[in-house]
Amino acid sequence: NKWSEGKFTKLFEDKYSIYNNIQSLSFSSWTGAAEAIFSYFKLNGKTILCPSNTFQATPMLSSLMGAKIKYVDCNKNDLCLSFEDLKKKIKIHKPAAVWVVHIGGHISFEIEKIAKYCKKKKILLFEDCAHSHGASFKLKKGGGWGDAAVYSFYATKTISTGEGGLLVSKNKNLIEHAKSYRNYGKPFMKFSGKNYR
């Protein structure tokens, strides 16, 4: 008689955590998982950098959650965030966070440099892994470089559940926050959440 968050949901999360080597938590959509990240890090009113080449969800969700969006150019060789332009835009806009989008089924070629630089500057790094199920770089899969990452399981993705999303993070406190956020803030009701189970 368990109507949601049942054994197969938990099994899916456990298996993806093992496969991706990082803790994973399922959501009804990419959007729900990304919202949980914004809720945890309290990014309302802060500046977030997004790549110029991405699906509308990445900047749109950030804007809907109250962030100020600024764009970073992308490289011709991998179609992902340009490290050189990122350094310029960080200097100009002083962001709280950066989105890296792993476009086209591969990991951003400059992810190591981007992650190292963001860590040095104390800037949060989020990975949009909607295109990168199964992709890896130097034995590390999507979500292994930033503070949090989000996968999509929409119908057009490499792995599809029709709809759905997955939050992955090494941050155990974020995962615990997200568990509650996806279910109206239950069971402790320390904050308001939504129905993203």
Secondary structure, DSSP 8 states (H G I E B T S, - for coil): ---SS-HHHHHHHHHHHHHHTS-EEEESSHHHHHHHHHHHHT-TT-EEEEESSS-THHHHHHHHTT-EEEEE-B-TTTSSB-HHHHHHHHHHH--SEEEEE-GGGS--TTHHHHHHHHHHTT-EEEEE-TT-TT-EETTEETTSSSSEEEEE-BTTSSS--BS-EEEE-S-HHHHHHHHHHTBTTTTT-SS---B--
